[in-house]
Amino acid sequence: MDLGLKDKVIVVTGSAGMKGSIGETIVQAIAAEGAIPVLVDRNDRGIAYAQEFQDKGVDSIFVKTDMTEPKQIEAAVKLIIDKYGKIDALINNVGVNDGAGLDSSVDDFMYSLKLNMVSYFVMVKECLPYLKESKGSIMNVGSKVGYTGQGGTSGYAAAKGGVLALTREWAVDLINDGIRVNALIIAESWTPAYDEWIKTLDNGEEKLNSIKEKIPFENRMTEPMEIANQILFTISDKAAHTTGQHIFVDGGYVHLDRALLPAQ
Ligand SMILES: NC(=O)c1ccc[n+]([C@@H]2O[C@H](COP(=O)([O-])OP(=O)(O)OC[C@H]3O[C@@H](n4cnc5c(N)ncnc54)[C@H](O)[C@@H]3O)[C@@H](O)[C@H]2O)c1
C-alpha cells in the first residue's frame, strides 16, 4: 500500500537510539516510504544516521536537542523550518523508563515528567503553526505502564498516563484545524535498551521467557518494525478519520484475559 508520504517532512524525537530501537526503526521506515526523516535527539549517533540516509540519497537532518530543555526544542523546530519550510507530521517518541519511584527525590520525579511528558507538550506547541499549515498529524508513543502501572516508576507512569490524556485533549483542541492526534501503546518490544535491561538481571533469560509467555499473541515480543508500520499508517491519509485513539500494538498484552488462553 502506498501511504502517500513521499517528500513529507516527518519529525521524530528520540530517534538516535541504538540500531533497532523504536525511534531508529521509525526513521528507517520513513525513509523507505520516500519521506524525509528529521531526527531530534541528544545523542550524537544521529549525525551518523542522517549521513547514512544522505549517502543513500535520502534527504534527512539530525538536530541535536536535549528534550528536557524547552529553549533547545524551540531552536530545533526553527532549524527544521529554516531548512524545509514545513512539518507534515510529528512523532513524539522520546522516553526513558527511568525508575523515579516513591523512594526517589522530587527533583528526579520532576525530571522524569519533563523528559517523558513535558517534552511532548513543548514539541507540539512549537510545531503547531506548521502542522496547522500542513493539516499534519501527531503521534505520541505511549506505554502500557500508563494504563497498568509497573511499580517503582512513578515519574514514567505519570508521564505516560499524561501523554494518553493529552492525546485526547489535543485531538479535541485541534479538531477544527484538521490535525489528527493519536497514541501508539507499546507493552513489550524487543529493543537494544530492553536487551541491556535483561542483561543486568541475574536470571535474565528466565525473566525474558516468563515475559514472553504472558504475551497472548504468539508468545513473543513486538517487533519495532510492527510498531513503526502502525505509526506510519496512522499518520498517513490512509487513516484520515482516526483521531484521539489509543492504539495498542502489544499482541493483546493489556486487554486479553490470560485466564481464557490455552495453558502454555
Ligand atoms: N521497548 C519497549 O518495550 C517499550 C515499551 C513501552 C514504551 N516504550 C516507549 O517507546 C519509546 C522508545 O523506546 P526505546 O525502547 O526505543 O528507547 P531507547 O532508550 O532505545 O531510546 C530513547 C531515545 O531517547 C533519547 N533520549 C533520552 N534522553 C533524552 C533527552 N534528554 N533529550 C533527547 N533525547 C533523549 C536517547 O538518546 C535515545 O535515542 C519510548 O517512549 C518508550 O517509553 C518502549
PDBQT file of the ligand as one rigid body, heavy atoms in Angstrom, charges set to zero:
ROOT
HETATM    1  N1  LIG A 301      10.772  -1.065  24.220  1.00  0.00    +0.000 N 
HETATM    2  C1  LIG A 301       9.647  -1.253  24.862  1.00  0.00    +0.000 C 
HETATM    3  O1  LIG A 301       9.274  -2.393  25.196  1.00  0.00    +0.000 OA
HETATM    4  C2  LIG A 301       8.754  -0.081  25.193  1.00  0.00    +0.000 A 
HETATM    5  C3  LIG A 301       7.610  -0.318  25.974  1.00  0.00    +0.000 A 
HETATM    6  C4  LIG A 301       6.754   0.735  26.232  1.00  0.00    +0.000 A 
HETATM    7  C5  LIG A 301       7.018   2.003  25.736  1.00  0.00    +0.000 A 
HETATM    8  N2  LIG A 301       8.150   2.220  25.006  1.00  0.00    +0.000 N 
HETATM    9  C6  LIG A 301       8.398   3.597  24.553  1.00  0.00    +0.000 C 
HETATM   10  O2  LIG A 301       8.953   3.615  23.248  1.00  0.00    +0.000 OA
HETATM   11  C7  LIG A 301       9.756   4.782  23.088  1.00  0.00    +0.000 C 
HETATM   12  C8  LIG A 301      11.115   4.406  22.540  1.00  0.00    +0.000 C 
HETATM   13  O3  LIG A 301      11.693   3.444  23.377  1.00  0.00    +0.000 OA
HETATM   14  P1  LIG A 301      13.083   2.691  23.051  1.00  0.00    +0.000 P 
HETATM   15  O4  LIG A 301      12.999   1.387  23.750  1.00  0.00    +0.000 OA
HETATM   16  O5  LIG A 301      13.386   2.735  21.604  1.00  0.00    +0.000 OA
HETATM   17  O6  LIG A 301      14.085   3.624  23.875  1.00  0.00    +0.000 OA
HETATM   18  P2  LIG A 301      15.642   3.954  23.709  1.00  0.00    +0.000 P 
HETATM   19  O7  LIG A 301      16.164   4.079  25.098  1.00  0.00    +0.000 OA
HETATM   20  O8  LIG A 301      16.314   2.997  22.793  1.00  0.00    +0.000 OA
HETATM   21  O9  LIG A 301      15.610   5.340  23.009  1.00  0.00    +0.000 OA
HETATM   22  C9  LIG A 301      15.369   6.511  23.697  1.00  0.00    +0.000 C 
HETATM   23  C10 LIG A 301      15.994   7.665  22.928  1.00  0.00    +0.000 C 
HETATM   24  O10 LIG A 301      15.746   8.846  23.661  1.00  0.00    +0.000 OA
HETATM   25  C11 LIG A 301      16.938   9.622  23.670  1.00  0.00    +0.000 C 
HETATM   26  N3  LIG A 301      16.953  10.492  24.841  1.00  0.00    +0.000 N 
HETATM   27  C12 LIG A 301      16.985  10.144  26.143  1.00  0.00    +0.000 A 
HETATM   28  N4  LIG A 301      17.004  11.257  26.914  1.00  0.00    +0.000 NA
HETATM   29  C13 LIG A 301      16.981  12.312  26.064  1.00  0.00    +0.000 A 
HETATM   30  C14 LIG A 301      16.971  13.734  26.253  1.00  0.00    +0.000 A 
HETATM   31  N5  LIG A 301      17.017  14.286  27.449  1.00  0.00    +0.000 N 
HETATM   32  N6  LIG A 301      16.940  14.505  25.151  1.00  0.00    +0.000 NA
HETATM   33  C15 LIG A 301      16.903  13.966  23.890  1.00  0.00    +0.000 A 
HETATM   34  N7  LIG A 301      16.912  12.646  23.665  1.00  0.00    +0.000 NA
HETATM   35  C16 LIG A 301      16.946  11.832  24.749  1.00  0.00    +0.000 A 
HETATM   36  C17 LIG A 301      18.062   8.620  23.682  1.00  0.00    +0.000 C 
HETATM   37  O11 LIG A 301      19.257   9.203  23.217  1.00  0.00    +0.000 OA
HETATM   38  C18 LIG A 301      17.513   7.542  22.749  1.00  0.00    +0.000 C 
HETATM   39  O12 LIG A 301      17.842   7.818  21.423  1.00  0.00    +0.000 OA
HETATM   40  C19 LIG A 301       9.779   5.467  24.468  1.00  0.00    +0.000 C 
HETATM   41  O13 LIG A 301       8.824   6.489  24.530  1.00  0.00    +0.000 OA
HETATM   42  C20 LIG A 301       9.411   4.338  25.403  1.00  0.00    +0.000 C 
HETATM   43  O14 LIG A 301       8.842   4.820  26.604  1.00  0.00    +0.000 OA
HETATM   44  C21 LIG A 301       9.021   1.207  24.733  1.00  0.00    +0.000 A 
ENDROOT
TORSDOF 0
